[in-house]
Amino acid sequence: MKVLLLFDYPAPPGGLATQGDLLFRGLQELGVDVQAAHLESAREKDWYYRWYRPDVTIGIGYWGHAPHIVLDPQAHGMLAVPWLVADGYVANYRDALNDLPLILVTSSWVKEVYIRDGIRSDNIVVLPVGCDTGSFLPRDRGEAKVRAAREAFGVKPEELLILTVGGDGASKGSREVMEALAMIDSEVPPWRYLCKVWPQPRTFAQNALDRELAAKLGIGGKVVYATTIVSRNLMPYLFAASDIYAAPSRLEGFGMPQVEAGACGKPVLAINAMSMVDTLVHGETAYLAEVAVENRISETILGVEEGFEPGHRVAFDPPRIADYRASVPDLAKWLRALMTDPALRSRMGEAGRLRVARLFDYRAVARRLLEILAIRLGLQ
């Protein structure tokens, strides 16, 4: 079987690109004949279609990428299988998606979103995102690279490090985490809260609002927003340098950092909703705060990127859930428990590592993909 992967290739250090890159590596290590091309490179894709003649193209993205990872391969006579995340709503390309023999999605919640928005259920199969458990693994705090990671972000040896990683902090629930930390500040050992975020216009604006909140809560001196570009080389050591990974995300189709933190043997604090229900086990590998708020919208505006004319308005009746907010009292309760009990942190971290190694290692995900292709499409 010949497989052509379509994703953001060569892979920068982003979620979708890493998702594709790990699948690429996993298939290569399993001996599969696999090639990769950038999903938006029409000329390069055409080149592969002509000489490589793949048996299947697998495109990594969300429904808005359908022109690149579904329609383009089909126009050249290829069998297209998308591996999709969700942005909370599937607005377009329903006919094209419903005509596919197979759609892969990253979590049960993503599958529910696609079904709710008109995609038939019988062609959707959940395939989780892989994790490089050979790089993301438990490491000793005294290891030079781990120690240097703490020092680089200004974390003192005696401080507990609570970590959040994302494009911005607020979407990962950092504002709720800060409110919870402010509630328990006097009850827990010294701590530092680090939000490692990506430099982009919306992040700079959100950072300013988040720093204002930290100051208002009286914890501004303990909260660090690191807005910087980093490669995948640093991230395993930054996770290893932390004590707790906290990301009760407001909208999450898989939650790769939560899984990577578990692979590094760190307990995770998240929200009892969306993909976290698939990847984390409450009380065993993580604590899942209950949902306090479901934010609903009655309309949205879409544009060219989603396949509409600019300013296309879509109304929802009934209103749709746009995102969630975790219970701050729940977050405070679980943070207090984790911050005051090293043995609990260790026990949950060990359980997290075992679960990730068993279910989400990138080679296991690649093997699962091959099983799905064989069973659903008869490809060997």
KANORWO-V26184 format. One record per pair of residues at least 6 apart in sequence whose ideal C-beta (glycine too) atoms are under 7 Angstrom apart, sorted by the first residue. I is the first residue (numbers start at 0). J is the second residue. Records with the same first field share a line. If there is no record, write none. Layout:
I->J  J
//
This chain:
0->31  32  54  378  379
1->32  51  52  53  54
2->26  31  33  53  55  57
3->34  36  47  51  53  56
4->19  22  23  33  35  57
5->36  38  44  56  58  59  67  68
6->15  16  19  38  58  59
7->13  15  16  19  37  38
8->19  35  36  37
10->16  17  19  20
12->229  230  231
14->255
15->59  60
17->231  255
18->59  128
19->59
21->129  131  361
22->129  364  365  368
23->33  35
24->361
25->129  361  362  364  365
26->33  365
27->33
28->362
29->362  365  366
34->47  51
36->43  44  47
37->43
38->58  60  64  67  68
39->67
41->71
44->71
45->75
47->53
48->75  77
53->77
54->78  378
55->78  80  372  378
56->72  77  78  79  80
57->80  82
58->64  67  68  69  79  81  82
59->82
60->68  81  83
61->83  84  85  86
62->83  89  91  92  96
63->304  305
65->92  95  96
68->79  81
69->79  81  95  99
70->95
72->79
73->79
79->99
80->101  103
81->102  103
82->103  126
83->102  103  104  109
84->105  109  252  253
85->109  112  113  252
87->112  250  321  322
88->116  319
89->112  113  116  117  118
90->301  305  313
91->305  306  307
92->306
93->117  118
96->102  118
97->118  119
99->122
100->122  375  376
101->122  124  375  376
102->122  123
103->124  126
104->110  113  123  125
105->127  128  252  253  274
106->125  127  252  253  274  277
107->125  277
108->273  274
109->252
110->123  125
113->123
114->120
124->371  375
126->364  367  368  371
127->253  358  359  364
128->253  255
129->359  360  361  364
130->258  259  262  355  359  360  361
131->361
132->262  355  356  360
134->235
135->235  238  259  262  263
136->262  263
137->263  264  352
138->145  239
139->145
144->236
145->236  239  240
148->233  236  237  240
149->160  240
152->193  223  225
153->223
154->160  191  193
157->189
158->189  190  191
159->188  189  190  242  338
160->191  193  240  241  242
161->190  192  242  243  245
162->193  237  238  241  244
163->171  173  176  194  245  246
164->195  256
165->171  196  246
166->196  197  199  202
167->196  201  202  205
168->194  196  205  209  224
169->205  209
170->248  249  250
171->246  248
172->246  247  248  249  270  325
173->194  209
174->209  212
175->247  324  325  327  330
176->192  245  247  330
177->192  212  213  216  218  222
178->216  327
179->327  330  331  334
180->192  218  334
181->216  217  218
182->331
183->331  334  335
184->218
186->335
187->335  338  339
188->338
190->221  338
191->221  223
192->221  222  223
193->223  225
194->224  225
195->225  237
196->202  206  224  225  226
198->226  227  228
202->226
203->226
206->224  226
209->224
210->219  224
213->219  222
235->263
238->244  259  260  263  265
239->263
241->265
242->344
243->265  266  268  337  344
244->256  257  260  265  267
245->268
246->256  257  269
247->268  269  270  288  325  330
248->254  270
249->322  323  324
250->322
251->273  274  275
252->274
253->274
254->274  275  278
257->267  269  275  278  279
258->278  355  359
260->267
261->267  284  351  352  354  355
262->352  355
264->348  349  351  352
265->348  351
266->285  337  344  347  348  351
267->279  284  285  351
268->285  286  330  333  334
269->275  279  285  287
270->287  288  290  323  325
271->281  287  288  289  290
272->290  323
275->287
279->285  287
280->354
281->287
283->347  350
284->347  350  351  354
285->347
286->333
288->325  326  329  330  333
289->326  329
290->323  325
291->324  325  326  327
292->323  324
293->320  323
294->320  321  322
295->318  319  320  321
296->315  318  319  321
297->314  315  318
298->312  313  314  315
299->313
300->310  311  312
301->307  311  313
302->309  310  311
303->309
336->343
337->343  344
372->378
373->379
//
